[in-house]
Amino acid sequence: MGNKILYILLFFASQFVFAEKVDSIRIAYDYVYINPKKAIEIADRIIKTSNDRNDQITARLIKTNAYSSLDDSYNALKYVFETYEYVKKEKDIFNEARILGRIGELFQLYGYNTQSREYLDESVKLITSTSFPKEKRPMYLGNIYAIKGNGYKDDLDCDFALKYYNKSIAAYKSTKQNQSVVNNLALVYIEKSNCLIDKQELDSASYFLNNALSVIKKNNLIEYDQSAKISLARIHQSKREFRESNNLLNQVLKETNLAQELLVQNQVYKLLAKNAFELKDYVAYKKYIDIIKTSNSKIEKINLKALERSFDYLLHKDQTFLDKISFFKLPIFLIVVLLILIFRKICKSNKKIA
């Protein structure tokens, strides 16, 4: 779940092109990250009062993303599938393709990578069909390829991920450069640079990161700026420029709401700990390690709860879901957790029978 922020921003950034003139929708969208409960409240009001089909779709997507922001995987999945059923009934190919992409993105976020790719592949089929608006095709293909790249980076390796990042960049560059395309392109540049840093191809990583920073500064994309600075700090660290790396990381800490952005905090302190060790500042190193232990414990609890809630929903939605999971293709951690959850459910069922 390490790319959670980028996942959400990537697909969410393209979902409101048709709704920019609707004040209540724009307000709800802005609340998704800063006050998700308020976003849900506004979205519920829109669903009850608006007869516009696009408003209905967008409001449901706002609820999906707000619940995802709250780490409520049960309701995030519930409302994305509710939205999918809504657009499927309307035979709306454009929105069906978009929602399939969002479902695939959420499955990836919760660790079901095999199922995620199935939904993403279905989305690509619709996007490349003659029924999908030709002028919108490159942007949405770019989104799907970027999501696939993130999944392969986490699940396999960077070589495979880079192929999809390149396909995503090519798709974005082939279309009109509206704000959503430009923003998403910056995110893919950051993710591609992270892969290149992992491969120690630092010159190439710097090139793509500079491209991202150029877009970020021009458009004042504060939420992207943090990710770019962390990547730049990694480059300095790889070059053994530890003090320059620390300067950037401390900037991120000042700009970040640590109570809300635990994953960012954890990543920053891991890099700071490594820098402190290399600089032989063992007092700082111990301090950072203690912080990391605390945040790791919190993250594990959040991830376990998200996995349990997502599993609850998927079993509730489809009793055969368990049969469809290919355990051999799941990460070991996820297999262990799923087995624990299955055991708990069996115990609960036995208690009810007794």
C-alpha positions in Angstrom: 0.0 0.0 0.0 3.0 2.3 -0.2 1.8 4.2 -3.2 -1.6 5.0 -1.7 -1.4 8.8 -2.2 -0.2 8.7 -5.7 -2.8 6.0 -6.7 -5.7 8.1 -5.4 -4.4 11.3 -7.0 -3.7 9.8 -10.3 -7.1 8.4 -11.2 -9.1 10.9 -9.1 -7.5 13.9 -10.9 -9.2 13.0 -14.2 -12.7 12.3 -12.8 -14.1 15.8 -12.6 -13.5 17.3 -16.0 -17.2 17.3 -16.7 -18.1 18.7 -13.2 -15.8 21.7 -12.9 -18.7 24.2 -13.1 -20.7 22.5 -10.3 -19.8 24.3 -7.1 -21.0 21.7 -4.6 -19.2 18.9 -6.4 -16.0 21.0 -6.6 -16.2 21.7 -2.9 -16.8 18.1 -2.0 -13.8 17.1 -4.2 -11.6 19.6 -2.4 -12.7 18.1 1.0 -11.8 14.5 0.1 -8.3 14.8 1.5 -8.7 17.5 4.1 -12.0 16.5 5.6 -13.3 13.3 4.0 -16.4 13.0 6.3 -17.5 16.5 5.1 -17.0 15.3 1.5 -19.2 12.3 2.1 -21.9 14.5 3.6 -21.9 16.8 0.6 -21.9 13.9 -1.8 -24.9 12.3 -0.1 -26.7 15.6 -0.5 -25.9 15.7 -4.2 -27.1 12.1 -4.7 -30.4 12.9 -3.0 -31.1 16.3 -4.7 -29.6 16.1 -8.2 -31.3 14.5 -11.2 -28.2 15.0 -13.4 -26.6 11.6 -14.3 -23.0 13.0 -14.3 -23.6 14.5 -10.8 -24.8 11.1 -9.6 -21.7 9.4 -10.9 -19.3 12.0 -9.6 -20.9 12.1 -6.1 -20.6 8.4 -5.8 -16.9 8.5 -6.9 -16.4 11.3 -4.3 -17.7 8.9 -1.6 -15.5 6.1 -2.9 -12.4 8.3 -2.6 -13.4 9.9 0.7 -13.8 6.4 2.2 -10.5 5.4 0.7 -8.9 8.5 2.3 -10.4 7.3 5.6 -8.8 3.9 5.1 -12.4 2.5 5.1 -11.8 -0.2 2.4 -15.3 -1.8 2.9 -17.2 1.4 2.0 -14.6 2.5 -0.7 -15.3 -0.8 -2.5 -19.0 -0.7 -1.7 -19.5 2.7 -3.4 -17.2 2.1 -6.3 -19.2 -1.1 -7.2 -22.4 0.8 -6.6 -21.2 3.4 -9.1 -20.2 0.6 -11.6 -23.7 -0.9 -11.4 -25.2 2.5 -12.0 -23.2 3.2 -15.2 -23.5 -0.3 -16.5 -27.3 -0.1 -16.2 -27.1 3.1 -18.3 -24.9 1.4 -20.9 -22.4 4.2 -20.5 -19.1 2.9 -22.0 -17.1 6.0 -21.2 -17.9 6.0 -17.5 -17.9 2.2 -17.3 -14.3 2.1 -18.5 -13.3 4.8 -15.9 -15.0 3.0 -13.0 -13.4 -0.3 -14.0 -10.0 1.5 -13.8 -10.9 2.8 -10.3 -11.9 -0.7 -9.1 -8.6 -2.0 -10.4 -6.8 0.7 -8.6 -8.5 0.0 -5.3 -7.9 -3.8 -5.6 -4.2 -3.0 -6.2 -4.2 -0.7 -3.2 -5.6 -3.5 -1.0 -3.2 -6.1 -2.3 -5.3 -8.1 -4.7 -3.0 -7.6 -7.7 -4.2 -10.4 -9.8 -7.8 -9.3 -9.5 -6.7 -5.7 -10.0 -5.1 -6.5 -13.4 -8.3 -8.2 -14.6 -10.3 -5.0 -14.0 -7.6 -2.8 -15.5 -7.5 -5.1 -18.6 -11.3 -4.8 -18.9 -11.0 -1.1 -18.7 -8.4 -1.0 -21.5 -10.7 -3.1 -23.7 -13.4 -0.5 -23.4 -11.1 2.5 -23.7 -9.7 1.0 -27.0 -13.2 0.2 -28.3 -15.0 2.3 -31.0 -17.6 3.2 -28.4 -15.1 5.2 -26.3 -14.6 8.9 -27.2 -11.5 8.9 -29.4 -10.3 12.3 -28.1 -10.4 11.1 -24.5 -8.6 7.7 -25.2 -5.0 8.8 -24.6 -5.5 10.3 -21.2 -7.4 7.3 -19.8 -5.0 4.8 -21.3 -2.2 6.9 -19.7 -4.0 6.5 -16.3 -4.4 2.7 -16.6 -0.8 2.2 -17.8 0.4 4.3 -14.8 -1.6 2.3 -12.3 -0.3 -1.0 -13.9 3.2 0.4 -13.6 2.7 1.1 -9.9 1.3 -2.4 -9.4 4.2 -4.2 -11.1 6.7 -2.0 -9.2 5.3 -3.2 -5.9 4.6 -6.8 -7.0 7.4 -7.7 -9.5 10.2 -5.4 -10.4 11.1 -2.0 -11.9 12.0 -3.4 -15.3 8.4 -4.4 -16.0 7.0 -1.3 -14.3 9.1 1.0 -16.5 7.5 -0.5 -19.6 4.1 0.6 -18.4 5.4 4.0 -17.2 6.8 4.6 -20.7 3.5 3.6 -22.3 1.7 6.0 -19.9 4.0 8.9 -20.7 3.7 8.2 -24.5 -0.1 8.2 -24.1 -0.2 11.5 -22.2 2.1 13.2 -24.6 0.0 12.2 -27.6 -3.0 14.2 -26.5 -4.0 17.8 -25.7 -2.2 18.9 -22.6 -5.0 19.9 -20.3 -4.5 20.2 -16.6 -5.4 16.6 -15.7 -3.0 15.3 -18.3 -0.2 17.6 -17.1 -0.8 16.7 -13.5 -0.9 13.0 -14.1 2.2 13.2 -16.3 4.1 14.7 -13.3 3.0 11.8 -11.1 4.3 9.3 -13.6 7.6 11.1 -14.0 8.0 10.8 -10.2 7.2 7.1 -10.1 9.5 6.4 -13.1 12.3 8.3 -11.4 11.8 6.2 -8.2 12.2 3.0 -10.3 15.4 4.5 -11.9 16.7 5.3 -8.5 16.2 1.7 -7.4 18.2 0.7 -10.4 20.9 3.3 -9.6 20.3 5.0 -13.0 20.6 8.4 -11.3 21.2 10.6 -14.3 18.0 9.3 -15.9 16.1 9.6 -12.6 17.2 13.2 -12.2 16.0 14.0 -15.8 12.5 12.7 -15.2 12.3 14.2 -11.7 13.3 17.6 -13.1 10.5 17.3 -15.6 8.1 16.6 -12.7 9.4 19.5 -10.7 8.9 21.9 -13.6 5.2 20.9 -13.8 4.8 21.0 -10.1 6.3 24.5 -9.7 4.4 25.9 -12.7 1.0 24.6 -11.4 1.7 24.9 -7.6 1.0 21.2 -7.0 1.8 21.1 -3.3 0.7 17.5 -2.7 3.0 16.3 -5.6 5.9 18.5 -4.4 6.4 16.4 -1.3 6.7 13.2 -3.3 9.2 14.9 -5.7 11.3 16.2 -2.8 11.5 12.7 -1.3 12.6 11.3 -4.6 15.2 14.0 -5.0 16.4 13.3 -1.4 16.9 9.7 -2.4 19.1 10.7 -5.4 21.3 12.8 -3.0 21.5 9.9 -0.7 22.6 7.6 -3.5 25.3 10.1 -4.4 26.4 10.2 -0.7 25.3 13.8 -0.4 23.7 13.1 2.9 23.3 16.7 4.2 21.6 17.9 1.0 19.3 14.9 1.4 18.5 15.8 5.0 17.7 19.4 4.0 15.0 18.2 1.6 13.6 15.6 4.0 13.3 18.2 6.8 11.5 20.5 4.4 9.0 17.7 3.8 8.5 17.2 7.5 7.7 20.9 8.0 5.2 20.9 5.1 3.5 17.6 6.1 0.6 17.0 8.5 2.2 14.0 10.1 -0.9 13.0 12.0 -2.7 12.5 8.6 0.2 11.4 6.4 1.7 8.5 8.3 3.1 6.8 5.1 5.0 10.0 4.2 6.3 10.3 7.7 7.5 6.7 7.7 9.3 7.1 4.4 11.0 10.3 5.4 12.3 9.0 8.7 13.7 5.8 7.1 15.7 8.0 4.8 16.8 10.3 7.6 17.8 7.2 9.7 20.1 6.0 6.8 21.6 9.5 6.4 22.3 9.7 10.2 24.0 6.3 10.2 26.2 7.3 7.2 27.1 10.6 8.9 27.8 8.6 12.2 25.2 10.6 14.1 24.1 7.7 16.1 22.0 9.7 18.6 19.8 10.9 15.7 19.9 7.5 14.1 18.4 5.9 17.3 15.8 8.7 17.5 14.6 8.0 14.0 14.6 4.2 14.4 12.3 4.6 17.5 9.9 6.8 15.4 10.0 4.3 12.6 9.1 1.4 14.9 6.1 3.4 16.3 4.9 4.3 12.8 5.5 0.8 11.4 3.2 -0.5 14.1 0.5 2.0 13.3 0.8 1.3 9.6 0.5 -2.5 10.1 -2.7 -2.0 12.1 -4.2 0.3 9.4 -3.2 -2.1 6.6 -4.5 -5.1 8.5 -7.8 -3.4 9.2 -8.1 -2.2 5.6 -7.4 -5.8 4.3 -10.0 -7.3 6.7 -12.6 -4.7 5.8 -12.0 -5.2 2.1 -12.1 -9.0 2.5 -15.4 -8.7 4.4 -17.0 -6.6 1.6 -15.7 -8.9 -1.2 -17.1 -12.0 0.6 -20.4 -10.1 1.3 -20.6 -9.1 -2.4 -19.6 -12.5 -3.9 -19.6 -15.7 -1.8 -17.4 -17.3 -4.4 -14.7 -14.6 -4.1 -12.5 -16.9 -2.0 -12.5 -19.5 -4.8 -11.4 -16.9 -7.3 -8.3 -15.9 -5.3 -5.1 -17.4 -6.7 -3.1 -17.8 -3.5 0.0 -18.8 -5.4 0.0 -15.3 -7.0 -0.4 -13.4 -3.7 2.4 -12.0 -1.6 3.2 -14.3 1.4 2.1 -11.6 3.9 -1.2 -11.3 2.2 -1.7 -15.1 2.2 -1.0 -15.3 5.9 -3.4 -12.4 6.7 -6.1 -13.9 4.6 -5.7 -17.3 6.3 -6.0 -15.6 9.7 -9.2 -13.8 8.5 -10.7 -17.0 7.1 -10.0 -18.8 10.4 -11.7 -15.9 12.4 -14.8 -16.1 10.2 -15.1 -19.9 10.6 -14.8 -19.4 14.4 -17.5 -16.7 14.3 -19.8 -18.9 12.2 -19.4 -21.9 14.5 -20.2 -19.6 17.5 -23.4 -18.5 15.8 -24.4 -22.1 15.1 -23.7 -23.1 18.7 
